[in-house]
Amino acid sequence: MIEQKVLVLPGYMNSGEGHWQTRWEALHTDFERVQMADWAHPERDAWCRTLDAAVRASAGPIAFAAHSLGCLTVAFWAAQYARAESLAKVTGALLVALPDPAGAAFPQDAGGFTPVPLAMLPFPSVVVASTDDPYGGIPFSQECAAAWGSRWREIGARGHINADSGLGDWAEGQQWLASLTRGTVGGGGRTG
């Protein structure tokens, strides 16, 4: 379905069995999880440097399939860590279930993820949110999507859009990711 590498970026504590990210990796040989050194004590600098190394090691075009804290990692990487040649490799980013670092449920042992960069992303993106996500509300997700120039998708009451959400292989999410890699979803200020 996708003719390039997809870097899978889980959030806090990684994505386990049954999570759509794990299922996608099992379905697609060109999906590769970015392995963080410490899933239980995420630090922005370490996570962004790990992502940067993964992008730089990729020979061809790549896309991101990010969940939760992985989404914030993508935003910080693009705004503060990435070099132009690395950014040029990225065809798009699917950013699912943004956590709000100012929210009460944000992990206390996650460091450096504030303030969230609100600069335009230099590649097309889609922000996907649930109406009952305990880690990030609709207003926060919409603010980020507008600032990043991301297309906005609300999928109803699906919690944190993880294994507990019952999405299975989440065909709709795969379609949104595929549309990014074909260049049919606009970045550069488009929302909707």
N, C-alpha and C positions, 0 to 999 in steps of 0.2 A: 504494500500500500504506500509506503513512504520510501523514497529512493535516496536517502541520506541518513547520516547518523542522527539519532535522537538521544540527547543526554537527559537522563531521568534524574530529577532532583527532589528527593523526599524531604520531609520536614523533620521536626523534633522526634527523636526515637526511631527514625527510619520508617519505611513502609513495609509491613509484614505481609504474610500470606493472605490472599483475598483482596488486598488493596488493588485498585485499578492500575497503579503504576507497576506493581509486581506482575499482574496478569498481562499487561502490555509487553513487558520484557519477555515473558514466556511465549507470546504470540509472534514477536518480531525480533529477528536476529540482529537488526541494526539499532536496537535500543540498548543503551549502556548506562547503568546506574553510576552516578558520581559518588564514590565511597568517601564519606567524611571520616576524619580520624576519631571524632568523639560525637556520637549521635545524642548522647545524654546531656552533654554540656556544650551546646553550640556557641561558638564565638564567631562573630561576623568576619573578622579578619581572617581567621583560619578557614572558614567555609568559602569565602570569596577567593582566597588564594588557591584552594583546592579546585574550585570551579575554573579559575583562570588556567591552571595547569592542564585540566582536562580539555578545555577549548584549544589551547595552544598545541596539544598533542594530537588533535584531530586534523587529518589531512584535508578533508573536504568540507562542504557545507554541513551545518548542524542546526538542529532545532532543540528547544528546551521543552520538556514536559515536567513542570514544577508543581509541587504541592506544598501548601502551608509555608513553613519557614524557608523552603526552597524558593518560593516566589520572592520573598524579601531578599534572599541571597542574589537572585538574578538582578533585581533592581539596584542593589548596592554595587554589584560587580559592574554593571553597565555604566553606572554613574561615576564610580570612583576607582575602579581597578583595571578595567579592560583597556587594552591598546587598540588602536584603529584597525590593525590587521586581524585581531581577534574578533572585533565587532563585525567586520566585513564577512566573516564566516557564518554569522547567525542569520538564518532565514526567518525565524519567528519563535515565539514563546507562548505556550499554553500555561497560564498562571491560575491555579485552582486553589480556592479556599485561603485567601490572604488572612493571616493572623494580625490582629491589631496589637502592636507592642505596648500601647497604653491601656489595653484591656485587662480586666481583673484575672482572666484565665491564661494570659500569656505566661509561658514558663519562666519562673524566677531565675533559673540557671542558664538562661540564654542571654548572652552579653553583646552589647554593641549594635543592636538592631533599631536604635532610634537616633535621630529622627529619620523616618522613612524618606528616601529621596523621592521628590515629586517632579523630577525632570522627565521630559519626553524620552521614551525608549527609542534607540536608533534602529529598531527592527519591528516588524509587525507583531502584535500580541493580542491575545484574548484573555480577559479576566473573567473567571467563572465563580459565582458565589451562590450560596444557599441562604434562604431566608431565616434559618434557625441555627446558623453556625455559632457555637459557643465561643469561638476564638476570634471572630471578626464579624462585625455587623455590615449590613448593606451600605450604610452611609460611608463607612471607611473604604470599602471595596470600590464603591462608585467614585469616591474622591481620587483614589489611586488610578483607577482606569482612565478617568478624564485627564489627569496629569500626565500619565504615561502615553496617552494617545492610543489606548487599547480599545478593542471592541469589547462590549459588555454582554455577559450572559448570566441570567439568573435562572436557576434550575429548581426553584421551589424549596420545600422543606426537606433537605437531605443532610442535615447535621454538618459535620466537618468534611463532607465529600471524601470519605475514606472507606475502609472495608466495612464499617458498620452501616454505611449508606445503602448497601444492597445494589450497587451499580453493576456488578459483574464485570464484563469486559468493557463496559461503558462505550458503546458504539458511537454515541453522539460526541463524546469527548475526542474519540479517535478521528471523527470527521472534522472537528474543529482544528485539531492538530494538522491533519492532512491538508486542510484548506490553507493553512499558514505556509506550509512547505511548497504549495503550488502558487503562492503569491496572490491568492484571491481574497485574503482578509487584509484590509488596509491598516497600517500603522500611521505614523505621521499626522496624528491629530484626529483620526476618525474614531468615533464612538457610536454605539447604537446597538 
